[in-house]
Amino acid sequence: MLSSYEIYHIIQDDALPQIAHMFELSNSSISTGGDLFKYIDVLFDKLALEKQSINAVSNYNKANAQISQLAGAIK
């Protein structure tokens, strides 16, 4: 559970704000005639991070359910 919790917070607190900044840079670059492919790459990076975040939440909840089951709270 702790590992999933840490992964989630690293993604939410550190990685996604950096991606948001990269989006801003890409948007300004595109508006001045920059490369659209960089924006698409940043978008794929963001989607991959969001997928990892969802997996971390899922793993956390699965571990929590297993602990509850072992404690006898869930049958």
PDB file of N, CA, C and O in Angstrom:
ATOM      1  N   MET A   1       0.825  -1.182   0.000  1.00  0.00           N
ATOM      2  CA  MET A   1       0.000   0.000   0.000  1.00  0.00           C
ATOM      3  C   MET A   1       0.873   1.251   0.000  1.00  0.00           C
ATOM      4  O   MET A   1       0.581   2.226  -0.693  1.00  0.00           O
ATOM      5  N   LEU A   2       1.930   1.211   0.774  1.00  0.00           N
ATOM      6  CA  LEU A   2       2.798   2.371   0.876  1.00  0.00           C
ATOM      7  C   LEU A   2       3.455   2.688  -0.470  1.00  0.00           C
ATOM      8  O   LEU A   2       3.583   3.853  -0.846  1.00  0.00           O
ATOM      9  N   SER A   3       3.862   1.659  -1.177  1.00  0.00           N
ATOM     10  CA  SER A   3       4.475   1.855  -2.485  1.00  0.00           C
ATOM     11  C   SER A   3       3.492   2.509  -3.456  1.00  0.00           C
ATOM     12  O   SER A   3       3.857   3.445  -4.167  1.00  0.00           O
ATOM     13  N   SER A   4       2.267   2.030  -3.490  1.00  0.00           N
ATOM     14  CA  SER A   4       1.243   2.603  -4.365  1.00  0.00           C
ATOM     15  C   SER A   4       0.945   4.043  -3.981  1.00  0.00           C
ATOM     16  O   SER A   4       0.760   4.902  -4.843  1.00  0.00           O
ATOM     17  N   TYR A   5       0.900   4.296  -2.681  1.00  0.00           N
ATOM     18  CA  TYR A   5       0.651   5.652  -2.189  1.00  0.00           C
ATOM     19  C   TYR A   5       1.765   6.602  -2.633  1.00  0.00           C
ATOM     20  O   TYR A   5       1.500   7.718  -3.079  1.00  0.00           O
ATOM     21  N   GLU A   6       2.998   6.150  -2.506  1.00  0.00           N
ATOM     22  CA  GLU A   6       4.135   6.987  -2.886  1.00  0.00           C
ATOM     23  C   GLU A   6       4.172   7.230  -4.390  1.00  0.00           C
ATOM     24  O   GLU A   6       4.452   8.344  -4.834  1.00  0.00           O
ATOM     25  N   ILE A   7       3.893   6.197  -5.170  1.00  0.00           N
ATOM     26  CA  ILE A   7       3.862   6.346  -6.625  1.00  0.00           C
ATOM     27  C   ILE A   7       2.806   7.371  -7.026  1.00  0.00           C
ATOM     28  O   ILE A   7       3.061   8.244  -7.855  1.00  0.00           O
ATOM     29  N   TYR A   8       1.628   7.260  -6.436  1.00  0.00           N
ATOM     30  CA  TYR A   8       0.545   8.188  -6.756  1.00  0.00           C
ATOM     31  C   TYR A   8       0.956   9.627  -6.454  1.00  0.00           C
ATOM     32  O   TYR A   8       0.737  10.519  -7.273  1.00  0.00           O
ATOM     33  N   HIS A   9       1.544   9.856  -5.295  1.00  0.00           N
ATOM     34  CA  HIS A   9       1.903  11.215  -4.924  1.00  0.00           C
ATOM     35  C   HIS A   9       3.086  11.757  -5.719  1.00  0.00           C
ATOM     36  O   HIS A   9       3.151  12.960  -5.975  1.00  0.00           O
ATOM     37  N   ILE A  10       4.000  10.918  -6.104  1.00  0.00           N
ATOM     38  CA  ILE A  10       5.088  11.370  -6.972  1.00  0.00           C
ATOM     39  C   ILE A  10       4.520  11.832  -8.306  1.00  0.00           C
ATOM     40  O   ILE A  10       4.913  12.874  -8.831  1.00  0.00           O
ATOM     41  N   ILE A  11       3.602  11.058  -8.846  1.00  0.00           N
ATOM     42  CA  ILE A  11       2.998  11.423 -10.129  1.00  0.00           C
ATOM     43  C   ILE A  11       2.182  12.701  -9.996  1.00  0.00           C
ATOM     44  O   ILE A  11       2.331  13.623 -10.798  1.00  0.00           O
ATOM     45  N   GLN A  12       1.315  12.757  -8.979  1.00  0.00           N
ATOM     46  CA  GLN A  12       0.419  13.900  -8.828  1.00  0.00           C
ATOM     47  C   GLN A  12       1.153  15.171  -8.400  1.00  0.00           C
ATOM     48  O   GLN A  12       0.827  16.258  -8.876  1.00  0.00           O
ATOM     49  N   ASP A  13       2.117  15.051  -7.526  1.00  0.00           N
ATOM     50  CA  ASP A  13       2.766  16.230  -6.951  1.00  0.00           C
ATOM     51  C   ASP A  13       3.985  16.713  -7.742  1.00  0.00           C
ATOM     52  O   ASP A  13       4.308  17.901  -7.722  1.00  0.00           O
ATOM     53  N   ASP A  14       4.656  15.803  -8.432  1.00  0.00           N
ATOM     54  CA  ASP A  14       5.892  16.170  -9.111  1.00  0.00           C
ATOM     55  C   ASP A  14       5.783  16.096 -10.642  1.00  0.00           C
ATOM     56  O   ASP A  14       6.071  17.064 -11.346  1.00  0.00           O
ATOM     57  N   ALA A  15       5.366  14.940 -11.132  1.00  0.00           N
ATOM     58  CA  ALA A  15       5.431  14.712 -12.576  1.00  0.00           C
ATOM     59  C   ALA A  15       4.358  15.473 -13.355  1.00  0.00           C
ATOM     60  O   ALA A  15       4.671  16.101 -14.367  1.00  0.00           O
ATOM     61  N   LEU A  16       3.113  15.432 -12.909  1.00  0.00           N
ATOM     62  CA  LEU A  16       2.052  16.099 -13.664  1.00  0.00           C
ATOM     63  C   LEU A  16       2.209  17.624 -13.704  1.00  0.00           C
ATOM     64  O   LEU A  16       1.915  18.217 -14.742  1.00  0.00           O
ATOM     65  N   PRO A  17       2.652  18.287 -12.637  1.00  0.00           N
ATOM     66  CA  PRO A  17       2.911  19.729 -12.780  1.00  0.00           C
ATOM     67  C   PRO A  17       4.020  20.038 -13.799  1.00  0.00           C
ATOM     68  O   PRO A  17       3.964  21.056 -14.489  1.00  0.00           O
ATOM     69  N   GLN A  18       5.008  19.170 -13.888  1.00  0.00           N
ATOM     70  CA  GLN A  18       6.061  19.360 -14.890  1.00  0.00           C
ATOM     71  C   GLN A  18       5.502  19.182 -16.291  1.00  0.00           C
ATOM     72  O   GLN A  18       5.867  19.911 -17.214  1.00  0.00           O
ATOM     73  N   ILE A  19       4.614  18.206 -16.444  1.00  0.00           N
ATOM     74  CA  ILE A  19       3.963  17.988 -17.744  1.00  0.00           C
ATOM     75  C   ILE A  19       3.106  19.195 -18.110  1.00  0.00           C
ATOM     76  O   ILE A  19       3.081  19.606 -19.270  1.00  0.00           O
ATOM     77  N   ALA A  20       2.406  19.764 -17.136  1.00  0.00           N
ATOM     78  CA  ALA A  20       1.594  20.955 -17.399  1.00  0.00           C
ATOM     79  C   ALA A  20       2.480  22.103 -17.896  1.00  0.00           C
ATOM     80  O   ALA A  20       2.097  22.839 -18.805  1.00  0.00           O
ATOM     81  N   HIS A  21       3.648  22.249 -17.305  1.00  0.00           N
ATOM     82  CA  HIS A  21       4.588  23.277 -17.752  1.00  0.00           C
ATOM     83  C   HIS A  21       5.064  22.981 -19.178  1.00  0.00           C
ATOM     84  O   HIS A  21       5.199  23.888 -19.999  1.00  0.00           O
ATOM     85  N   MET A  22       5.313  21.713 -19.455  1.00  0.00           N
ATOM     86  CA  MET A  22       5.730  21.330 -20.805  1.00  0.00           C
ATOM     87  C   MET A  22       4.625  21.622 -21.816  1.00  0.00           C
ATOM     88  O   MET A  22       4.915  21.998 -22.951  1.00  0.00           O
ATOM     89  N   PHE A  23       3.353  21.454 -21.419  1.00  0.00           N
ATOM     90  CA  PHE A  23       2.234  21.798 -22.290  1.00  0.00           C
ATOM     91  C   PHE A  23       2.244  23.290 -22.608  1.00  0.00           C
ATOM     92  O   PHE A  23       2.036  23.688 -23.754  1.00  0.00           O
ATOM     93  N   GLU A  24       2.484  24.102 -21.598  1.00  0.00           N
ATOM     94  CA  GLU A  24       2.537  25.546 -21.813  1.00  0.00           C
ATOM     95  C   GLU A  24       3.646  25.906 -22.798  1.00  0.00           C
ATOM     96  O   GLU A  24       3.449  26.727 -23.694  1.00  0.00           O
ATOM     97  N   LEU A  25       4.805  25.290 -22.625  1.00  0.00           N
ATOM     98  CA  LEU A  25       5.918  25.558 -23.537  1.00  0.00           C
ATOM     99  C   LEU A  25       5.595  25.092 -24.951  1.00  0.00           C
ATOM    100  O   LEU A  25       5.923  25.774 -25.922  1.00  0.00           O
ATOM    101  N   SER A  26       4.955  23.935 -25.070  1.00  0.00           N
ATOM    102  CA  SER A  26       4.596  23.416 -26.382  1.00  0.00           C
ATOM    103  C   SER A  26       3.559  24.300 -27.057  1.00  0.00           C
ATOM    104  O   SER A  26       3.636  24.557 -28.258  1.00  0.00           O
ATOM    105  N   ASN A  27       2.583  24.766 -26.272  1.00  0.00           N
ATOM    106  CA  ASN A  27       1.557  25.644 -26.842  1.00  0.00           C
ATOM    107  C   ASN A  27       2.167  26.931 -27.372  1.00  0.00           C
ATOM    108  O   ASN A  27       1.814  27.386 -28.460  1.00  0.00           O
ATOM    109  N   SER A  28       3.069  27.512 -26.616  1.00  0.00           N
ATOM    110  CA  SER A  28       3.699  28.752 -27.079  1.00  0.00           C
ATOM    111  C   SER A  28       4.585  28.486 -28.291  1.00  0.00           C
ATOM    112  O   SER A  28       4.696  29.329 -29.181  1.00  0.00           O
ATOM    113  N   SER A  29       5.208  27.329 -28.324  1.00  0.00           N
ATOM    114  CA  SER A  29       6.051  26.970 -29.461  1.00  0.00           C
ATOM    115  C   SER A  29       5.208  26.768 -30.713  1.00  0.00           C
ATOM    116  O   SER A  29       5.598  27.191 -31.801  1.00  0.00           O
ATOM    117  N   ILE A  30       4.057  26.124 -30.563  1.00  0.00           N
ATOM    118  CA  ILE A  30       3.174  25.883 -31.705  1.00  0.00           C
ATOM    119  C   ILE A  30       2.631  27.206 -32.234  1.00  0.00           C
ATOM    120  O   ILE A  30       2.533  27.400 -33.445  1.00  0.00           O
ATOM    121  N   SER A  31       2.280  28.112 -31.329  1.00  0.00           N
ATOM    122  CA  SER A  31       1.725  29.394 -31.771  1.00  0.00           C
ATOM    123  C   SER A  31       2.747  30.228 -32.536  1.00  0.00           C
ATOM    124  O   SER A  31       2.377  31.111 -33.309  1.00  0.00           O
ATOM    125  N   THR A  32       4.029  29.951 -32.322  1.00  0.00           N
ATOM    126  CA  THR A  32       5.067  30.675 -33.059  1.00  0.00           C
ATOM    127  C   THR A  32       5.616  29.841 -34.220  1.00  0.00           C
ATOM    128  O   THR A  32       6.670  30.157 -34.772  1.00  0.00           O
ATOM    129  N   GLY A  33       4.901  28.780 -34.585  1.00  0.00           N
ATOM    130  CA  GLY A  33       5.301  27.967 -35.730  1.00  0.00           C
ATOM    131  C   GLY A  33       6.165  26.784 -35.365  1.00  0.00           C
ATOM    132  O   GLY A  33       6.871  26.249 -36.220  1.00  0.00           O
ATOM    133  N   GLY A  34       6.128  26.371 -34.135  1.00  0.00           N
ATOM    134  CA  GLY A  34       6.945  25.245 -33.683  1.00  0.00           C
ATOM    135  C   GLY A  34       6.392  23.907 -34.128  1.00  0.00           C
ATOM    136  O   GLY A  34       5.425  23.835 -34.886  1.00  0.00           O
ATOM    137  N   ASP A  35       7.014  22.864 -33.650  1.00  0.00           N
ATOM    138  CA  ASP A  35       6.708  21.494 -34.043  1.00  0.00           C
ATOM    139  C   ASP A  35       5.512  20.954 -33.260  1.00  0.00           C
ATOM    140  O   ASP A  35       5.523  20.945 -32.029  1.00  0.00           O
ATOM    141  N   LEU A  36       4.499  20.510 -33.967  1.00  0.00           N
ATOM    142  CA  LEU A  36       3.301  19.943 -33.345  1.00  0.00           C
ATOM    143  C   LEU A  36       3.593  18.572 -32.740  1.00  0.00           C
ATOM    144  O   LEU A  36       2.908  18.149 -31.809  1.00  0.00           O
ATOM    145  N   PHE A  37       4.598  17.879 -33.257  1.00  0.00           N
ATOM    146  CA  PHE A  37       4.910  16.541 -32.764  1.00  0.00           C
ATOM    147  C   PHE A  37       5.406  16.571 -31.316  1.00  0.00           C
ATOM    148  O   PHE A  37       5.190  15.615 -30.570  1.00  0.00           O
ATOM    149  N   LYS A  38       6.057  17.641 -30.921  1.00  0.00           N
ATOM    150  CA  LYS A  38       6.482  17.764 -29.524  1.00  0.00           C
ATOM    151  C   LYS A  38       5.271  17.820 -28.598  1.00  0.00           C
ATOM    152  O   LYS A  38       5.275  17.230 -27.518  1.00  0.00           O
ATOM    153  N   TYR A  39       4.236  18.535 -29.035  1.00  0.00           N
ATOM    154  CA  TYR A  39       3.004  18.622 -28.251  1.00  0.00           C
ATOM    155  C   TYR A  39       2.367  17.245 -28.117  1.00  0.00           C
ATOM    156  O   TYR A  39       1.898  16.874 -27.040  1.00  0.00           O
ATOM    157  N   ILE A  40       2.351  16.499 -29.197  1.00  0.00           N
ATOM    158  CA  ILE A  40       1.770  15.154 -29.178  1.00  0.00           C
ATOM    159  C   ILE A  40       2.578  14.240 -28.257  1.00  0.00           C
ATOM    160  O   ILE A  40       2.002  13.431 -27.530  1.00  0.00           O
ATOM    161  N   ASP A  41       3.903  14.361 -28.281  1.00  0.00           N
ATOM    162  CA  ASP A  41       4.750  13.566 -27.385  1.00  0.00           C
ATOM    163  C   ASP A  41       4.461  13.887 -25.920  1.00  0.00           C
ATOM    164  O   ASP A  41       4.396  12.989 -25.080  1.00  0.00           O
ATOM    165  N   VAL A  42       4.288  15.173 -25.626  1.00  0.00           N
ATOM    166  CA  VAL A  42       3.957  15.573 -24.252  1.00  0.00           C
ATOM    167  C   VAL A  42       2.597  15.008 -23.855  1.00  0.00           C
ATOM    168  O   VAL A  42       2.405  14.573 -22.720  1.00  0.00           O
ATOM    169  N   LEU A  43       1.663  15.018 -24.790  1.00  0.00           N
ATOM    170  CA  LEU A  43       0.340  14.453 -24.518  1.00  0.00           C
ATOM    171  C   LEU A  43       0.429  12.966 -24.197  1.00  0.00           C
ATOM    172  O   LEU A  43      -0.231  12.491 -23.273  1.00  0.00           O
ATOM    173  N   PHE A  44       1.240  12.227 -24.954  1.00  0.00           N
ATOM    174  CA  PHE A  44       1.413  10.803 -24.671  1.00  0.00           C
ATOM    175  C   PHE A  44       2.079  10.577 -23.316  1.00  0.00           C
ATOM    176  O   PHE A  44       1.736   9.640 -22.595  1.00  0.00           O
ATOM    177  N   ASP A  45       3.027  11.438 -22.980  1.00  0.00           N
ATOM    178  CA  ASP A  45       3.666  11.339 -21.665  1.00  0.00           C
ATOM    179  C   ASP A  45       2.647  11.559 -20.548  1.00  0.00           C
ATOM    180  O   ASP A  45       2.647  10.848 -19.543  1.00  0.00           O
ATOM    181  N   LYS A  46       1.783  12.552 -20.739  1.00  0.00           N
ATOM    182  CA  LYS A  46       0.758  12.833 -19.731  1.00  0.00           C
ATOM    183  C   LYS A  46      -0.199  11.651 -19.587  1.00  0.00           C
ATOM    184  O   LYS A  46      -0.548  11.262 -18.472  1.00  0.00           O
ATOM    185  N   LEU A  47      -0.615  11.090 -20.699  1.00  0.00           N
ATOM    186  CA  LEU A  47      -1.522   9.944 -20.640  1.00  0.00           C
ATOM    187  C   LEU A  47      -0.874   8.743 -19.965  1.00  0.00           C
ATOM    188  O   LEU A  47      -1.541   8.018 -19.227  1.00  0.00           O
ATOM    189  N   ALA A  48       0.402   8.522 -20.204  1.00  0.00           N
ATOM    190  CA  ALA A  48       1.117   7.414 -19.558  1.00  0.00           C
ATOM    191  C   ALA A  48       1.195   7.636 -18.051  1.00  0.00           C
ATOM    192  O   ALA A  48       1.035   6.693 -17.276  1.00  0.00           O
ATOM    193  N   LEU A  49       1.440   8.877 -17.632  1.00  0.00           N
ATOM    194  CA  LEU A  49       1.489   9.175 -16.200  1.00  0.00           C
ATOM    195  C   LEU A  49       0.121   9.005 -15.559  1.00  0.00           C
ATOM    196  O   LEU A  49       0.013   8.480 -14.451  1.00  0.00           O
ATOM    197  N   GLU A  50      -0.925   9.446 -16.250  1.00  0.00           N
ATOM    198  CA  GLU A  50      -2.271   9.275 -15.704  1.00  0.00           C
ATOM    199  C   GLU A  50      -2.633   7.794 -15.587  1.00  0.00           C
ATOM    200  O   GLU A  50      -3.310   7.389 -14.642  1.00  0.00           O
ATOM    201  N   LYS A  51      -2.180   6.992 -16.548  1.00  0.00           N
ATOM    202  CA  LYS A  51      -2.416   5.547 -16.473  1.00  0.00           C
ATOM    203  C   LYS A  51      -1.710   4.951 -15.257  1.00  0.00           C
ATOM    204  O   LYS A  51      -2.283   4.126 -14.546  1.00  0.00           O
ATOM    205  N   GLN A  52      -0.461   5.371 -15.017  1.00  0.00           N
ATOM    206  CA  GLN A  52       0.272   4.886 -13.845  1.00  0.00           C
ATOM    207  C   GLN A  52      -0.409   5.330 -12.557  1.00  0.00           C
ATOM    208  O   GLN A  52      -0.436   4.586 -11.577  1.00  0.00           O
ATOM    209  N   SER A  53      -0.950   6.526 -12.560  1.00  0.00           N
ATOM    210  CA  SER A  53      -1.652   7.039 -11.378  1.00  0.00           C
ATOM    211  C   SER A  53      -2.891   6.208 -11.095  1.00  0.00           C
ATOM    212  O   SER A  53      -3.161   5.861  -9.945  1.00  0.00           O
ATOM    213  N   ILE A  54      -3.640   5.890 -12.130  1.00  0.00           N
ATOM    214  CA  ILE A  54      -4.837   5.060 -11.970  1.00  0.00           C
ATOM    215  C   ILE A  54      -4.459   3.667 -11.482  1.00  0.00           C
ATOM    216  O   ILE A  54      -5.140   3.101 -10.627  1.00  0.00           O
ATOM    217  N   ASN A  55      -3.377   3.116 -12.022  1.00  0.00           N
ATOM    218  CA  ASN A  55      -2.915   1.797 -11.574  1.00  0.00           C
ATOM    219  C   ASN A  55      -2.481   1.830 -10.113  1.00  0.00           C
ATOM    220  O   ASN A  55      -2.717   0.875  -9.373  1.00  0.00           O
ATOM    221  N   ALA A  56      -1.855   2.912  -9.700  1.00  0.00           N
ATOM    222  CA  ALA A  56      -1.428   3.035  -8.298  1.00  0.00           C
ATOM    223  C   ALA A  56      -2.635   3.081  -7.371  1.00  0.00           C
ATOM    224  O   ALA A  56      -2.628   2.447  -6.316  1.00  0.00           O
ATOM    225  N   VAL A  57      -3.668   3.824  -7.752  1.00  0.00           N
ATOM    226  CA  VAL A  57      -4.893   3.887  -6.936  1.00  0.00           C
ATOM    227  C   VAL A  57      -5.551   2.515  -6.883  1.00  0.00           C
ATOM    228  O   VAL A  57      -6.020   2.085  -5.829  1.00  0.00           O
ATOM    229  N   SER A  58      -5.584   1.841  -8.004  1.00  0.00           N
ATOM    230  CA  SER A  58      -6.173   0.503  -8.058  1.00  0.00           C
ATOM    231  C   SER A  58      -5.406  -0.472  -7.171  1.00  0.00           C
ATOM    232  O   SER A  58      -6.009  -1.231  -6.413  1.00  0.00           O
ATOM    233  N   ASN A  59      -4.083  -0.453  -7.262  1.00  0.00           N
ATOM    234  CA  ASN A  59      -3.273  -1.353  -6.434  1.00  0.00           C
ATOM    235  C   ASN A  59      -3.431  -1.035  -4.948  1.00  0.00           C
ATOM    236  O   ASN A  59      -3.456  -1.943  -4.117  1.00  0.00           O
ATOM    237  N   TYR A  60      -3.536   0.239  -4.617  1.00  0.00           N
ATOM    238  CA  TYR A  60      -3.745   0.642  -3.222  1.00  0.00           C
ATOM    239  C   TYR A  60      -5.070   0.081  -2.703  1.00  0.00           C
ATOM    240  O   TYR A  60      -5.128  -0.483  -1.611  1.00  0.00           O
ATOM    241  N   ASN A  61      -6.125   0.242  -3.492  1.00  0.00           N
ATOM    242  CA  ASN A  61      -7.438  -0.248  -3.067  1.00  0.00           C
ATOM    243  C   ASN A  61      -7.489  -1.773  -2.995  1.00  0.00           C
ATOM    244  O   ASN A  61      -8.149  -2.334  -2.120  1.00  0.00           O
ATOM    245  N   LYS A  62      -6.797  -2.439  -3.907  1.00  0.00           N
ATOM    246  CA  LYS A  62      -6.734  -3.903  -3.850  1.00  0.00           C
ATOM    247  C   LYS A  62      -6.021  -4.357  -2.578  1.00  0.00           C
ATOM    248  O   LYS A  62      -6.481  -5.278  -1.903  1.00  0.00           O
ATOM    249  N   ALA A  63      -4.919  -3.725  -2.258  1.00  0.00           N
ATOM    250  CA  ALA A  63      -4.178  -4.080  -1.046  1.00  0.00           C
ATOM    251  C   ALA A  63      -5.009  -3.799   0.196  1.00  0.00           C
ATOM    252  O   ALA A  63      -4.997  -4.586   1.142  1.00  0.00           O
ATOM    253  N   ASN A  64      -5.720  -2.696   0.200  1.00  0.00           N
ATOM    254  CA  ASN A  64      -6.589  -2.359   1.320  1.00  0.00           C
ATOM    255  C   ASN A  64      -7.697  -3.404   1.482  1.00  0.00           C
ATOM    256  O   ASN A  64      -8.026  -3.787   2.605  1.00  0.00           O
ATOM    257  N   ALA A  65      -8.269  -3.862   0.378  1.00  0.00           N
ATOM    258  CA  ALA A  65      -9.310  -4.888   0.435  1.00  0.00           C
ATOM    259  C   ALA A  65      -8.734  -6.216   0.935  1.00  0.00           C
ATOM    260  O   ALA A  65      -9.390  -6.929   1.694  1.00  0.00           O
ATOM    261  N   GLN A  66      -7.534  -6.543   0.520  1.00  0.00           N
ATOM    262  CA  GLN A  66      -6.903  -7.790   0.976  1.00  0.00           C
ATOM    263  C   GLN A  66      -6.618  -7.740   2.472  1.00  0.00           C
ATOM    264  O   GLN A  66      -6.801  -8.732   3.178  1.00  0.00           O
ATOM    265  N   ILE A  67      -6.174  -6.592   2.947  1.00  0.00           N
ATOM    266  CA  ILE A  67      -5.926  -6.443   4.380  1.00  0.00           C
ATOM    267  C   ILE A  67      -7.227  -6.568   5.156  1.00  0.00           C
ATOM    268  O   ILE A  67      -7.275  -7.227   6.194  1.00  0.00           O
ATOM    269  N   SER A  68      -8.282  -5.936   4.656  1.00  0.00           N
ATOM    270  CA  SER A  68      -9.584  -6.038   5.310  1.00  0.00           C
ATOM    271  C   SER A  68     -10.096  -7.464   5.324  1.00  0.00           C
ATOM    272  O   SER A  68     -10.688  -7.916   6.304  1.00  0.00           O
ATOM    273  N   GLN A  69      -9.864  -8.164   4.232  1.00  0.00           N
ATOM    274  CA  GLN A  69     -10.288  -9.566   4.137  1.00  0.00           C
ATOM    275  C   GLN A  69      -9.518 -10.415   5.136  1.00  0.00           C
ATOM    276  O   GLN A  69     -10.101 -11.263   5.812  1.00  0.00           O
ATOM    277  N   LEU A  70      -8.224 -10.195   5.234  1.00  0.00           N
ATOM    278  CA  LEU A  70      -7.412 -10.967   6.186  1.00  0.00           C
ATOM    279  C   LEU A  70      -7.801 -10.644   7.623  1.00  0.00           C
ATOM    280  O   LEU A  70      -7.697 -11.502   8.499  1.00  0.00           O
ATOM    281  N   ALA A  71      -8.246  -9.424   7.872  1.00  0.00           N
ATOM    282  CA  ALA A  71      -8.654  -9.033   9.220  1.00  0.00           C
ATOM    283  C   ALA A  71     -10.054  -9.533   9.552  1.00  0.00           C
ATOM    284  O   ALA A  71     -10.492  -9.448  10.699  1.00  0.00           O
ATOM    285  N   GLY A  72     -10.752 -10.052   8.552  1.00  0.00           N
ATOM    286  CA  GLY A  72     -12.083 -10.597   8.780  1.00  0.00           C
ATOM    287  C   GLY A  72     -13.209  -9.606   8.586  1.00  0.00           C
ATOM    288  O   GLY A  72     -14.362  -9.920   8.883  1.00  0.00           O
ATOM    289  N   ALA A  73     -12.909  -8.433   8.102  1.00  0.00           N
ATOM    290  CA  ALA A  73     -13.954  -7.430   7.885  1.00  0.00           C
ATOM    291  C   ALA A  73     -14.761  -7.741   6.621  1.00  0.00           C
ATOM    292  O   ALA A  73     -15.939  -7.393   6.541  1.00  0.00           O
ATOM    293  N   ILE A  74     -14.151  -8.381   5.653  1.00  0.00           N
ATOM    294  CA  ILE A  74     -14.819  -8.723   4.397  1.00  0.00           C
ATOM    295  C   ILE A  74     -14.842 -10.242   4.267  1.00  0.00           C
ATOM    296  O   ILE A  74     -13.849 -10.915   4.542  1.00  0.00           O
ATOM    297  N   LYS A  75     -15.965 -10.761   3.854  1.00  0.00           N
ATOM    298  CA  LYS A  75     -16.060 -12.209   3.655  1.00  0.00           C
ATOM    299  C   LYS A  75     -16.170 -12.517   2.195  1.00  0.00           C
ATOM    300  O   LYS A  75     -16.260 -13.684   1.816  1.00  0.00           O
TER     301      LYS A  75
END
